[in-house]
Amino acid sequence: MTRALLSFALFSILVAGAQAQDRASVSGFVRDSATGETLLLANILVVGTSGGTATNTSGYYTLTGLSPGSYTLRFSYIGYQDRDEVVDLDLGEKLRLDVSLDPQGYVVGEVLVTASAETEEEARTLGVAQLKTDLVRSLPAVLEADVFRSLQLLPGVKAASDYSAGLYVRGGSPDQTLILIDRTTVYNPSHFFGFFSTFNPDAVKDVRLYKGGYPAEYGGRLGAVVDIYNKDGNRNETRGRLSVGLLASRAIVEGPYSKGSWMLAIRRSTLEPLLSVLQDQDIDGIPERFYFVDANGKVNFDLSENDRLSASFYAGQDKLLLPFLDDASVDLAYGNRTFSTNWTRIFSDRLFSNFTVTSSRYFSRPEFEIAGTPITRSNNVFDQSVKGDFEFIAGRDHELSGGFWTGIFTFRLRDEFDGEESLFKRIQSAYGAAYIQDTYRPNPLWKLTGGLRANYFAEGSYFRLEPRFSVERQISPGSRLQIGYGRYYQFLTLISNELFTGSDIWLTTAEDVPPAFGDQFVAGYKTAVGKDLRVDLEFYYRSMRELFELDPRLPDASGVEYGELFRFGEGFAYGSEIFVEKPSGRLSGFAGYTFGITRRRYPNFPNIGDFDYYPPKYDRTHDLNVVASYRLSSRWTLSSVFTAATGQAYTRPQSQYRTLDNPLGSEVKDVLVSPFNAARLPAYHRLDVGASLFGRFFGFADYELQLQVLNVYNRRNIWFYFFEFENDNTVSRTEVPQIPVPIPNISFTLNF
């Protein structure tokens, strides 16, 4: 299959090259005129035709196969004013045309920005959602604006609770979603025990979510991909932003220099005053010390018109010291470090490339002391890699892409009890992947994409092939039908507590631990209703096989062979999603509804002899999110978020029994339970509202004051039930709510 695909690609290149010798082309970057930032997935339309394209992840576009003559090119991007450029092309001319678009509020007076259905077509790929960071900062949020919490509002994406920023995409657990920042893998993207994600919204330029059926460029996960790009930095002038909140504050500074641009953003929790007040009240369970801090930075260096170097980093850490009993405490530090260097090279108007060197580290060091006995755990993940990606416009009908990704993955886990080592595991494995993909457009109505990805994981010598395929048929200027299929393999698994992410552990496949794999089938219908309303409908089914995780029935892991630590299971998920969006105008927003089912099963779970499917905790049959923003005036904007979902699955105790004539001399009580996760918590729903006031701050800066109220109508959504035995031999149930009361939130931001 690989040989046939390579032969087809080579034949396409030769034929297209012969046909293209007398054709003209236009290529270049599309940027924000105010900042100089490149715009990803900006649209370029050849007016009067059905031809067009979109910028790639570097903001670069190429239009090829144009006959000599005069053309009007229309450049568009949501939130920006359209721009038309007239070009006159000679025989075989290769025109370089860089274009800057004006943001919506860049000119004086009210500007209503709209985008026609034709100019948005390229951005509406099957299973893809693009999130604007301006939306992230404007929405009412638990504690602080957050990238992942905004993604949780999209159809097909669920949250474990109000206090979790984890992503559960189309029935998958968080470890089944690949998280990338500037092409570098992030292994634990959370702060504050999962309340926040690690990504500072001020530093982020673009967030793209591939919910399923993603292309051959990506791999290593069964479910989804979140591809995040940091800002390059303002290329026109030095600018800054300072945002002060009740629980966290952040700042960013960016600007140009003679050969490029730079950006630095920092964020830190500001919980100390609140903790001090609570400690003075002698309230139990208050940390003696807690904070998180992170920093993002990026530097760009323009070597030439066709060569650009960039270096970016992320560093974040959480620190906690918490006494939770009279003679017990936990001292925890965990965090991430990433660094990447990227070389973007434009070889010609048809060949574009990115070469990236990455380094990623995750560490977690919880230290418990109970009755004077220290218990420690150290978990480290190291990942160093080199990758290259190529895009080749073979002709009017074929767009080829390919690349490689190779590196070394290392994980180390060490447990100590009272100073003695009780467990030590270390695995280091080389890995590699290569892919090729061809997008074929036989005519303006059809688009066929076929790809193949090859993966190798040295620990266990696993070699796996992943075919990918999708077909798209345009049935009208604003409507399209899409289907897609892909196979995916995963060589890692995450052992995580759904309530607390600070002690997450990554484990890998090995000789006796084969990789998990699954197939995804996706179908979609996308249409535009008028000029300012988009409707997307998608259906999906995915299988999950050879799922591996630590066996919960294993009493003691010390001395056990690595392959015997795991249990192996399977699962499936299916559902449908509808997404309605009004992206521009005085009233903007979206509504998303998901019907979804996901199931898992493991041998002898929950009882010996069982092998039945059960719903995991994050299974939601129905999920609805409505997001609205209304521009009341030039100074005031109102926003609201309404969410509703089926209650979480849980296991309900049904009866109690006790042992008699216990040889140990004490009464033992136990509880008989219903089938595992067969019960449901009450339905979840919540409304958050907010208002933003814009103005000038003493003439030297623009300010934004955000006033928000979370859980406006005081819905008592249940987080979990706590059961305990009473003296009269009954079992009492305590409801532990999520956000228990309406919570105000305020932040003040300066842009200077």
C-alpha positions, 0 to 999 in steps of 0.5 A, a space after each residue: 500500500 505504501 509503495 502504491 501511494 508513493 508511486 501515485 504521488 510521484 506520478 502526480 508530481 511529474 504530470 502536474 509539473 509538465 502541465 504547470 510550466 506555462 501557468 502563473 502562480 501567486 503566493 505570500 503571507 497574510 498578516 494582521 495590519 495592526 500587529 504583523 501577526 500571520 493569520 492562520 486559515 485566512 481565505 483567498 478567493 479568486 473572484 468570479 470563479 470557484 477557485 481559492 485556497 487558505 493560509 497554512 499554519 504559518 500564514 502562507 498561501 499559494 495559488 497555482 495553475 492560473 492562466 495569464 490574465 487579470 484576476 481579483 483576489 479577495 482576502 478574508 478572515 473573520 473579524 477583519 475587513 475583506 481586502 481585494 487585490 487586482 493582479 495581472 499575471 504573465 505567462 509562467 509568472 510567479 508573483 509574491 504578494 504579501 497582504 495585510 488585513 485591517 482588524 474590525 475596529 481598526 478604522 474610526 466608526 462602526 464597521 460590520 464585518 461579514 464573510 461570504 460562504 464562499 470565502 469561508 469554505 476552506 476553514 470548514 474542514 471535517 471535524 475541525 474547530 478553530 477558536 479565536 483567543 478574543 472569544 476566550 478572554 471575553 467569556 465568563 469563566 470559572 476563576 479565569 479566562 482559559 483556553 481549554 474551558 472555552 474548548 469545552 463549550 464546543 459540541 463533542 467536547 465534555 468536562 469532568 466537572 466545573 473544576 476540571 479543564 480536562 478535555 474529553 473529546 467524543 468519548 475519549 479520555 484526556 490522554 487520547 488527545 494530543 496537545 501541541 504548543 508550537 509543534 511541541 507535545 505537552 504532557 500535563 496541560 493543567 494548573 491548580 489541580 486541573 482548574 486551569 489549563 497551562 496556556 495563557 490566553 494572552 500569549 496564544 495566537 491560534 487554537 485548532 481542535 481536530 475532534 476526529 478523523 484528523 489528517 496524516 500529519 498528526 499521530 500518537 493518540 486515539 482520539 483528537 488533536 489540539 494544535 496551539 500556536 503562540 503569538 509571534 510578537 507585534 512587528 509594528 510597535 511595542 505593546 503590552 497588556 496587564 490583567 489583574 484578577 481576584 485569583 490570578 493575574 497576567 501580563 504580556 509585552 511584545 514588539 519588533 526589532 531590526 530582524 523580527 519580533 518578540 513576545 514574553 507573557 507571564 501569569 501567576 496566581 494571586 491567592 495569598 491574600 485569600 489564603 491568609 484570611 482563611 488561615 486566620 479563621 482557623 478553617 481546616 484544609 487551607 493550604 499553608 502555601 500555594 501558587 502557580 506560575 508560568 511564562 511563555 516566550 517567543 523570538 522570531 528572526 527573519 533570515 530572508 524573504 523566504 527563511 524565518 527562524 523562531 524559538 519559543 518556550 513554555 515553563 510552568 509550575 504548581 507548588 502546594 503545601 497542605 496539612 490535611 490531618 492533624 499529623 498528615 501533610 502533602 508537599 507537591 510540585 509539578 509542572 511542564 517545560 517545553 522548548 522548540 526551534 523552528 525553521 520555516 523555508 519557502 523553497 519555491 512558490 510550490 514547495 513550503 517547509 517547516 523543520 522543528 527541534 522540540 524538547 518537552 519535560 513533565 515532572 510531578 513530585 508529591 511528598 506525603 508525611 503521615 504520622 511522621 512517615 514520609 511517602 514520596 513519588 517522583 514521576 518524570 517524562 522527557 521527550 526530545 524530537 526532530 520533525 519536518 513537514 513539507 507542502 508541495 503544490 503539484 498542480 491545479 488538482 494535487 496538493 501533496 504534503 509529507 513529513 517525519 517526526 522522530 525522537 526519544 521518549 523517557 519516563 521514570 517512576 520512583 516510589 519511596 516509603 519511609 526512605 526505602 525505595 518501593 518501586 522504580 520503573 524507567 523506560 526509554 524508547 526511540 520512536 519515529 513516524 513518517 507520513 504522506 498525503 495527497 489532496 486531489 481536486 478533480 473539479 471545483 465540486 470534489 475534494 479527495 484526500 488520502 494519506 498514510 502514516 507509518 509509526 515505529 516505537 522501539 520499546 517492543 519493536 512495534 511498527 504500525 500503519 495508519 491509513 487516512 481517507 476523506 471525501 468532500 462534495 460541494 452541493 451548492 456554493 455554501 453547502 458541502 457533504 463530507 465523510 472520513 475514515 482513519 486508523 490511529 495508534 497510541 503508545 502511551 497511557 495516562 494514569 490520572 485522578 479525575 479530581 486531582 491532576 497533580 499526580 498524573 503518571 504517564 506509562 508506555 507500551 513495552 514488549 508485553 504491552 501492545 499499543 492501543 488502536 482504534 478506527 474512526 468514521 466521520 460524516 458531516 454536512 455543513 451549510 451557510 444560511 444567508 451571509 451570517 449564519 453557519 450550520 454544521 452537522 456531524 456524525 461519528 463512530 469510533 472503536 478503541 481496542 487494546 486499551 491498557 491501564 494499571 490493574 486496580 486489583 493489583 495489591 502491590 506493584 513492587 517486584 512485579 514485571 512491567 507487563 503484569 502491571 496492566 489490564 487490557 480492555 476495549 471501548 466504543 463511542 458514537 454520536 451526533 453533533 450540531 453547531 450553529 454559529 453567527 460569527 459576526 455582527 452586533 449579536 454574535 455567538 454559537 450554540 452546540 448540541 451533542 448526543 453521545 454514547 461511550 462505553 468501556 469494558 475490562 475482563 473481571 471488572 467490576 466483578 470476577 467473571 464480568 466482561 460487560 460494557 459500562 459508561 465511564 464517568 464522563 459519559 454524557 448522553 445529551 450536552 448543550 452549550 449556548 454562547 452569546 455576545 452582544 455589542 451594546 455600544 462602542 464601550 459596552 459588551 454583554 456576554 453569556 454562557 448557558 450549559 446543560 447536560 445529562 448527569 454523570 454516571 456513578 455507582 449507587 450503594 443499595 444495601 449493607 451487610 455485616 460479618 458475624 463471628 469475625 475471627 479478627 474480633 471486630 465487626 466488618 461492614 460492607 456495602 452491596 452496590 448496584 451495577 457499576 456506574 448504572 446510576 446518574 447524578 441529577 441533570 446539570 445546567 448553569 448560566 453565567 453572565 458578564 459585561 465588559 466596559 472599554 475605555 481610556 485609562 488616563 490617556 496612556 492606555 486602553 482598559 477593559 473592566 470585566 464584571 461577571 457572575 457565575 451560576 446566576 440562578 444558584 443551581 446546585 449541581 452535584 459534583 459527587 455523593 459522599 456515603 458514610 456509616 452512621 452509628 445506627 447502622 444506616 448509611 447517610 448520603 452527603 451531596 457535594 456541590 460544584 459551584 455552590 452559590 453565585 460567584 462574582 468575578 472581576 478583572 481589570 485589563 490595561 492595553 498599552 
